[in-house]
Amino acid sequence: MTAPVRTFKVRRRVTPGQADALARLLPGYGVDATRPFVAAQAFGRQAPLVLEIGSGMGEATAAMAAADPGRDVLAVEVHTPGLGTLLRRIEDAGLTNVRVLEGDAREVLADLLAPGSLDEVRVFFPDPWPKARHAKRRLVTAGFAALVASRLRPGGRLHVATDWTSYAEQVEQVLAGSEEYDVVARDRGARPVTRFEQRGLDAGRQPHDVVARRR
Ligand SMILES: C[S@@+](CC[C@H](N)C(=O)[O-])C[C@H]1O[C@@H](n2cnc3c(N)ncnc32)[C@H](O)[C@@H]1O
């Protein structure tokens, strides 16, 4: 079987601070990427579960978890340095409602998360892959939306933000055109500015948010 096309570039150089955070904090906040994820075990309570895909340096993850202590957040990233930074934010803010998993979110969704187990899925500024020949690497496709829908509870939400016009059009097509979702909002809600969003704003790009509710 051929490996699925990658939605990310592999970049793993960690700073000493990130290495320290990974070594000290991953044992406590990290999730085993080889076993089905059982939220009640990981968090020690029953609470609605949010999945953030591609948490980057964790600005949104930590801020939104701190503002929403009644829900638990699982952050999934392939970028090890970013996970180190997120772990430091978790420690600094004393957060108990965040866990991190290093891996490809598509595999996590397909293999580790149970159907109907998610309250919300967040995808903030997925890699834009702006060149036409790379468009097949984009994460948010009809197949991805269907996989997410299968893991969301009925009424659960998928929130995607991007600042690339052609990707925003793709997200609109995928979500507004899907029989599994209703688009319920096109604003950022409580989403703070992330590192990638700020880079885009500095370069003159504007964010587009789409929030879709699973039927
Ligand atoms: C452009 S960055 C945005 C990061 C952050 N959300 C922000 O707004 O600053 C996209 C992130 O998604 C991650 N990513 C891409 N494909 C992924 C996948 N299949 N599973 C998990 N993370 C992924 C990348 O490693 C990268 O950190």
The ligand as a Gaussian input file, in Angstrom:
#p B3LYP/6-31G(d) Opt

LIG

0 1
 C        0.638000      26.593000       9.210000
 S        0.822000      25.742000      10.727000
 C       -0.377000      26.526000      11.810000
 C       -0.111000      26.255000      13.257000
 C       -1.074000      26.943000      14.242000
 N       -2.396000      26.361000      14.171000
 C       -1.129000      28.424000      14.017000
 O       -2.181000      28.921000      13.569000
 O       -0.128000      29.104000      14.279000
 C        0.049000      24.193000      10.399000
 C        0.427000      23.133000      11.416000
 O       -0.285000      21.942000      11.139000
 C        0.577000      20.841000      11.373000
 N        0.048000      19.711000      10.583000
 C       -0.034000      19.636000       9.240000
 N       -0.578000      18.473000       8.863000
 C       -0.861000      17.801000      10.016000
 C       -1.429000      16.534000      10.283000
 N       -1.821000      15.728000       9.289000
 N       -1.560000      16.155000      11.563000
 C       -1.162000      16.966000      12.587000
 N       -0.611000      18.183000      12.386000
 C       -0.468000      18.593000      11.116000
 C        1.948000      21.331000      10.946000
 O        2.986000      20.612000      11.552000
 C        1.925000      22.782000      11.387000
 O        2.445000      22.949000      12.686000

